[in-house]
């Protein structure tokens, strides 16, 4: 998904909210290498919030944004 975004828009987004099934140190590192500043996995799976984002506030905003999109898609 990230590679398609970069190809289509010419660069990586600054922030992403991702399903917890993709939570891993490797995926976090790959996202950072691509230029993403804040990566919020829905489930932490051994990652600390400070490793993913700069603050708990940013983590909650991204997590809630993702939850809102999923809720809207069910309607």
C-alpha positions in Angstrom: 0.0 0.0 0.0 2.8 2.4 0.9 4.6 1.8 -2.3 1.5 2.5 -4.4 0.9 5.7 -2.4 4.5 6.9 -3.1 4.2 6.0 -6.8 0.8 7.7 -7.2 1.5 10.9 -5.1 5.3 11.2 -5.5 6.1 10.7 -1.8 5.1 9.1 1.5 2.5 10.7 3.8 3.7 12.3 7.0 1.4 10.2 9.2 -0.3 6.9 8.9 -2.7 4.9 11.1 -2.3 1.2 10.4 -4.1 -2.0 11.4 -2.6 -3.8 14.4 -2.0 -6.9 12.3 0.9 -5.1 10.7 2.5 -3.9 13.9 6.2 -4.9 14.0 9.5 -3.3 14.5 10.4 -4.2 10.9 7.3 -2.5 9.5 7.9 0.6 11.6 11.5 0.8 10.4 10.4 0.4 6.8 7.8 3.1 7.2 10.4 5.5 8.7 12.8 4.8 5.9 10.1 5.8 3.5 9.8 9.1 5.1 6.8 8.7 7.4 7.2 10.6 10.6 4.3 9.2 12.7 3.1 5.6 12.4 0.3 4.6 14.7 -0.4 0.8 14.8 -3.8 0.0 16.3 -2.2 -2.7 18.5 1.2 -2.0 19.9 2.6 -5.6 19.9 5.6 -4.8 21.9 6.2 -1.3 20.4 6.1 1.7 22.7 4.0 4.7 21.7 7.1 7.0 21.8 8.7 4.7 19.2 5.8 5.2 16.8 4.9 8.8 17.3 6.2 11.9 19.1 3.4 12.0 21.7 0.5 10.1 23.2 -1.8 12.9 21.8 -0.7 12.2 18.2 -1.1 8.5 18.7 -4.7 8.9 20.0 -5.6 11.3 17.1 -4.3 8.8 14.5 -5.9 5.8 16.2 -9.3 7.6 16.6 -9.1 8.8 12.9 -8.7 5.2 11.8 -11.5 4.0 14.0 -13.8 6.7 12.6 -13.0 5.7 9.0 -13.8 2.1 9.8 -17.0 3.0 11.5 -18.1 5.2 8.5 -17.4 2.4 6.1 -19.8 0.1 7.9 -22.8 2.5 7.4 
